[in-house]
Amino acid sequence: VVLDPQWLIDIFKKVITVRPYHWKENQYFDLWRKLEREGILEEKLLKHVWSSLIPQTETFESLIAIMEKFSLLCPWPLQKGVSCGKQYLVPSMLKSHPPEEINDLVASAQIPSLFLDFETGQVPAGFFPRLVLEFFQWCIDGFPRHEPPQLYNGFARFNILPEKGRSVILLCHSLSIELLILTSNETFDTSDETLAWTVRNQLASMIDSMRDKFFWVKNVVYELSFLCPVCCRGSEVSYCRNHNTKGCKQEECLHFFPDSKLATGDIQVCNRSATAKNNRVSVAHFAPWFSSEKDKVSMGC
């Protein structure tokens, strides 16, 4: 029971907001930089910033449990041979942006991206960091040989099957969240299709879990969709009528197909391109994201 909610908010703000640190805190400089660059919070730094507000160890542990419950942080597995105390992952603290080469990496994916669109027209504040934590927990439980993820502001790459060159990327845009599967070009096989369906199915479970934890997520209405391969190749509109230009990359101008239409298996037609020789959308292009009956049996569904 928290009798003073403002006190609890002040406690959380010490962790999830960046504040200038004075030269007298030189001994914590590297820990602050690590938090801002990697999203990793050391227990030593956490105790320091809470020292003036939390007098007892029991209260410290209780507050950590509360922050875990609200997906503000989660335990970070220690590297072997490291004994520097507990570490926590705090995605909302990541301030560094991913390198520009990320665009080339996304374009190299053999499986088309899956997009999470929201009824409000933009990604709800705080939704992406919490989704990153849900994915991270899933990787820990389901992929014991996974490598540490690469995390940036609005970007996360989870190396779930490093021995096979498989990873999952979450990329936060202004209006949507993009999810894609990366595979090594020379080893693409049917197991990658099973992986894509598994990730898609798990995404729904993660959002349901978030709805159980946070009352505001219950009101979040979303839709899964795919970028039109006819008029939006390379994540840009071949000809944008809104801006009267070629190669428009404005997110609001892109053409998406809801997965509910593609899941039926019926042929879809792009009505945005006047110059396409073939404006039919091949449903088979998105097949890896949709399970077959054989996949369901093999997954125990």
Secondary structure, 3 states (H helix, E strand, C coil): CCCCHHHHHHHHHHHHCCCCCCHHHHHHHHHHHHHHHHCEEEHHHHHHHHCCCCCCHHHHHHHHHHHHHCCCCEECCCCCCCCCCCEEECHHHCCCCCCCCHHHHHHCCCCCCEEEEECCCCCCCCHHHHHHHHHHHHHHHHCCCCEEEEEECCEEEEEEEHHHCEEEEEEECCCEEEEEEECCHHHCCHHHHHHHHHHHHHHHHHHHHHHHHCHHHHHCCEEEEEECCCCCHHHCEEEECCCCEEEECCHHHCCEEEHHHHCCCCCEECCCCCCCCCCEECHHHHHHHCCCHHHHHHCCC
